[in-house]
Amino acid sequence: MPLPDLIEIVPLSAAPEVKITVPGSKSITNRALILSALAKGDVTLEGALWSEDTQVMVEALRRLGYSIGVRPDAGEPGNRTLIVTGLGQAIPAGGTAEQPLELFVGNAGTAARFLTAFLCLGQGVYRLTGVPRMHERPQAALLHALRELGYRIDSEDDKLPVTIHGSGPSAGSCRVDIGKSSQFASALLLCAGLGQWKIGIDGERGVESPYVAMTTGLIGSFPINGGSLPIEPDASGGSYYWAAGHILSADGGKPITVSRWPSSGWQIDAEFPAKLPLPDRLSRRDDLGDSIMTAIAISPLAKRPVRFTDLGRLRLQECERVEALRTGLAKCGAAVVEIGDTLEISPSVLRGATIETHEDHRIAMCFATLGLKVPGIRIKNPACVSKTFPTFFQKLAAPTPRGLGATLLDEQGIPLEPDQLAAD
C-alpha cells in the first residue's frame, strides 16, 4: 500500500530510550557498486542500502550486462546483501550512434556522475537520462574533465541528457573543479585505476573534501580481486534520530542512539551527535554534509541563535534546499534571515504547518523530525523518502525497540500502521 499524499506527525511527549538501526550509506553503496563492477571476481556488499538511488544504479549495471544478486538483510529491512560479479577491464559494450544504449538514473546524482565516467571506459555509445530535476543539476565540470582526457561526450548544455562515446581506457591527466559537486572528482577517481588517469582537484577544499576522502579511502580498502565489504550505516539518515532524541530530551541529552554508528571517518555526518547541542555557527563545507539540514530544521528550538554558512551547494541538489528550508521554517513561525549562502536562525515559538517537500527526501525527513516536537506539522508527498530511506516513516511509528512509537495520521486524521508507511 503506497504512502498517502499527506501525513501528520503527532509529537511524542518524551524521548524513548532506544537504539535504532538505520540503512546503509547511500554514498558508500553506490561507490562500492562501481568498484565491484570493476573488480575481478565476485564482491559481496553486506548492509548495502536498498533505495531508489541505489536501485537505479543496480538496474543500470544490470542493463549493461553485470550480474547482481540481491538477498534480504536480516538486521535491517532497508538493506540488502548484493553480490556483484565484477568483469575487471571488460566494460560491456554500448550501442551505436544511431541507437545508443539507454540508461536511466532518476534523480540520483551519484549514479549520473559515476556512470558518466564509468561508461567512457566501455566501447560504443551510451545515453544517460534522468528526471527533469536531474537534467537541471550541474554536470559541466565533470564533462569538461572527461573531454580533457580525450573522450567524446555530447550534451546540449553540459547537463543530462548526455551521449557518451566510450573508447576504453586512455592514459591522460585532467583537472576538475568540485565547487558545485564533489561527486565530479569521485566519479573520476573511481575509474582512474582502469582508465590510467591522473586527476587534479580544485575548489571546495580539493582532495580534502570529505566525500573525496571517502572515495579514496574506499578505493584503498576495496577487495578488488573479490571478497566481501561491509557497508556502514548512513550517518545522514541517522542524524534525524539523534536530533529527535535531543529535541525531546528535557536535559538536552541523547536518549535515542543509532546502532553501529560509523567510526571509519569516511562520513562527515558521523560528526552530527558531537554537534548537539548546536553551536552558534556551523558550516556545510567544514563541519557537516547533508546533516546540516537536520541541524537547520531543529535550530529554532535551540537556546541561542545559530548561523549556518557555506550553504550554496544545497541550492543545486534535489531541490533548492536553502529556499525550501527557509520557507518551511518560516511557515512554522521560525525567525529566519537569509544572507547570501547563510541562514541565521533565532530561537522561536513554533506552530504547525503543511510542508512542501519539493519531492526532496531530506526536506521531508527534516520536517518530520521537527514534527516529533511541534504539533500540527504535516508532510506533503512523504513517499519521496524512497530516494534514500524508504523505511523512515516506519521507524518513526514502529513500537520500541524497533522504532520510536510515534503516531502518524493520514489526511483524514486516521492513525497509520507501520506497515502502511513503507515508501516503496
RAMO-V402527 format. One record per residue. SS is DSSP state (a for helix, b for strand, c for the rest). PSI is psi in degrees with one decimal (999 if undefined). OMEGA is omega as a letter, one per 20 degrees, with the letter a starting at -180 (none if undefined). Layout:
BEGIN
SS_PSI_OMEGA / SS_PSI_OMEGA
END
This chain:
BEGIN
c_126.5_a / c_155.4_r / c_146.0_r / c_166.3_a / c_-21.5_r / b_137.0_r / b_150.4_r / b_138.1_r / b_126.5_r / b_123.2_a / c_150.6_r / c_144.7_r / c_-23.7_r / c_163.1_r / c_126.0_r / c_148.5_r / c_104.5_a / b_150.5_r / b_117.0_a / b_145.5_r / c_145.1_r / c_155.9_a / c_170.5_a / b_163.1_a / c_126.8_r / a_-44.0_a / a_-42.1_a / a_-41.4_a / a_-49.0_a / a_-31.5_r / a_-43.6_a / a_-31.7_r / a_-41.6_r / a_-46.0_a / a_-34.2_r / a_-39.7_r / a_-32.5_a / c_-5.5_a / c_166.3_r / b_86.6_a / b_-173.0_a / b_134.4_r / b_128.2_r / b_119.4_r / b_109.3_a / b_134.0_a / b_28.5_a / b_139.4_r / b_137.1_r / c_93.7_a / c_-179.4_a / a_-45.7_a / a_-38.7_a / a_-29.5_r / a_-36.0_r / a_-31.6_r / a_-45.0_r / a_-46.1_a / a_-36.2_r / a_-44.7_r / a_-38.3_r / a_-41.0_r / a_-28.3_r / a_-16.0_r / c_5.2_r / c_143.4_r / c_122.3_r / b_113.1_r / b_146.4_a / b_122.9_r / b_151.0_r / b_158.9_r / c_116.6_a / c_-25.2_a / c_-16.7_a / c_114.4_a / c_-19.0_r / c_3.3_a / b_165.4_r / b_158.8_r / b_122.8_a / b_130.7_r / b_110.0_a / b_127.2_r / b_103.3_a / b_149.8_a / b_12.7_r / c_-126.4_a / c_-6.1_a / c_70.8_r / c_124.1_a / c_144.7_a / c_151.7_r / c_-157.2_a / b_-147.9_a / c_171.0_r / c_-35.2_r / c_-29.2_a / c_78.4_a / c_156.4_r / b_118.3_a / b_132.7_r / b_135.6_a / b_131.5_a / c_7.5_r / c_-130.0_r / c_32.7_a / c_103.7_r / a_-39.5_r / a_-45.8_r / a_-43.7_a / a_-46.6_a / a_-44.2_a / a_-43.0_a / a_-30.8_r / a_-47.4_r / a_-42.4_a / a_-42.8_a / a_-21.9_r / a_-25.5_a / c_-8.1_r / c_-172.4_r / b_125.9_a / b_-169.5_a / b_134.1_a / b_149.1_r / b_123.4_r / b_128.9_r / b_164.1_r / c_-164.9_r / c_165.3_a / a_-40.3_a / a_-36.8_r / a_-30.1_r / a_-14.0_r / a_-17.0_a / c_153.5_a / c_143.2_r / c_-11.2_a / a_-44.8_a / a_-36.7_r / a_-43.9_r / a_-39.9_r / a_-41.9_a / a_-42.3_r / a_-36.5_r / a_-34.8_r / a_-30.1_r / c_-6.2_r / c_6.5_a / c_147.0_r / b_121.4_r / b_122.5_a / b_131.8_r / c_139.8_a / c_-37.8_a / c_23.1_a / c_31.6_r / c_172.1_r / c_151.5_i / c_150.4_r / b_147.6_r / b_122.9_a / b_125.3_r / b_92.7_a / b_135.5_r / b_14.3_r / c_178.9_r / c_140.7_r / c_107.5_a / c_137.2_r / b_-177.8_r / b_154.8_r / b_169.3_r / b_147.1_a / b_137.2_r / b_123.5_a / c_24.2_r / c_-30.9_a / c_-21.3_r / c_128.0_r / c_-16.0_r / a_-23.1_r / a_-46.8_r / a_-42.1_a / a_-39.6_r / a_-44.4_a / a_-42.9_a / a_-37.9_a / a_-30.9_a / a_-1.4_a / a_-32.3_a / a_-52.8_r / a_-39.4_a / a_-16.0_a / c_44.5_a / b_145.3_r / b_125.3_a / b_125.4_r / b_140.5_a / b_127.0_a / b_155.4_r / c_159.6_r / c_47.5_r / c_1.9_r / a_-130.7_a / a_-15.7_r / a_-0.8_r / c_133.1_a / a_-39.7_a / a_-25.8_r / a_-41.6_r / a_-36.9_r / a_-45.4_a / a_-48.7_a / a_-36.4_r / a_-42.4_r / a_-42.5_r / a_-41.9_a / a_-25.8_a / a_5.3_a / c_139.6_r / c_77.5_a / c_-19.3_r / c_15.0_a / c_152.1_a / b_-154.9_a / b_149.9_r / b_119.2_r / b_134.3_r / c_123.7_a / c_157.8_a / b_154.9_a / c_115.2_a / a_-34.6_r / a_-45.2_r / a_-35.5_r / a_-22.7_a / a_-30.5_a / a_-34.1_a / a_-38.2_r / a_-43.4_a / a_-41.4_r / a_-46.8_r / a_-40.4_a / a_-47.6_a / a_-19.1_r / a_-11.6_a / c_130.2_a / c_-31.9_a / c_13.4_r / c_23.6_a / c_-161.3_a / c_68.8_a / c_-24.8_r / b_124.4_r / b_168.5_a / b_128.9_a / c_147.0_r / c_43.9_a / c_132.7_a / c_138.3_r / c_7.7_a / c_-22.2_a / c_0.2_a / c_-31.0_a / c_115.6_r / a_-29.6_a / a_-6.1_r / a_-14.2_r / a_-6.3_a / a_-48.4_a / a_-31.1_r / a_-13.2_r / a_8.3_r / c_132.6_i / c_157.7_a / c_136.2_r / c_178.3_a / c_-4.9_a / b_134.7_r / b_137.9_r / b_132.8_r / c_-31.4_a / c_-37.8_a / c_-25.0_a / c_-45.6_a / c_157.4_r / c_-122.6_a / c_-25.0_a / c_-6.9_r / a_-25.1_r / a_-37.6_r / a_-44.5_r / a_-41.2_r / a_-42.8_a / a_-36.7_a / a_-4.4_a / a_-27.2_r / a_-16.7_r / a_-2.9_r / c_166.1_a / c_-4.4_a / c_161.9_r / c_148.3_r / b_135.5_r / b_122.8_a / b_123.1_a / b_167.3_r / c_43.9_a / c_4.0_a / a_-38.9_a / a_-25.7_r / a_-22.3_a / a_-13.5_a / a_11.0_a / c_-142.3_a / c_-31.0_r / c_-176.4_r / c_89.3_a / a_-31.7_r / a_-47.0_r / a_-42.2_a / a_-41.1_r / a_-44.9_a / a_-48.1_a / a_-36.9_r / a_-45.3_r / a_-38.7_r / a_-39.4_r / a_-29.6_r / c_1.1_r / c_9.1_a / c_147.4_r / b_103.5_a / b_130.0_r / b_126.5_r / b_121.7_r / b_105.9_a / c_-126.9_r / c_34.4_r / b_140.7_r / b_131.3_r / b_119.9_a / b_127.6_a / b_156.5_r / c_136.1_a / c_154.5_r / c_117.5_a / c_156.0_r / c_167.2_r / c_158.2_r / c_160.5_r / b_123.1_a / b_124.6_r / c_122.0_a / c_-14.7_a / c_31.2_a / c_30.0_a / c_116.6_a / a_-39.4_a / a_-32.5_r / a_-43.4_r / a_-46.1_a / a_-34.9_r / a_-48.4_a / a_-28.0_r / a_-38.0_r / a_-45.4_r / a_-33.5_r / a_-17.0_r / c_-14.6_r / c_-37.3_a / c_121.9_a / c_145.5_r / c_13.4_r / b_125.3_a / b_134.6_a / b_120.5_r / b_146.2_r / c_54.5_a / a_-18.9_a / a_-10.4_r / a_-14.1_r / a_-9.8_r / a_-19.6_a / a_-41.9_a / c_-13.2_a / c_69.1_a / c_-24.7_a / c_11.8_a / a_-53.5_a / a_-30.4_r / a_-40.8_a / a_-31.0_r / a_-39.3_a / a_-23.5_a / c_143.0_r / c_151.2_r / c_147.4_j / c_2.1_a / c_-18.3_a / c_-165.1_a / c_-12.8_r / c_23.6_r / c_157.6_r / b_130.4_r / b_134.8_a / b_149.7_r / c_-173.2_a / c_-25.7_r / c_2.8_a / c_15.9_a / c_129.6_r / b_140.8_r / c_137.8_r / c_154.3_r / a_-36.0_a / a_-5.4_r / a_3.6_a / c_11.5_r / c_132.8_r / c_84.0_a / c_999_none
END
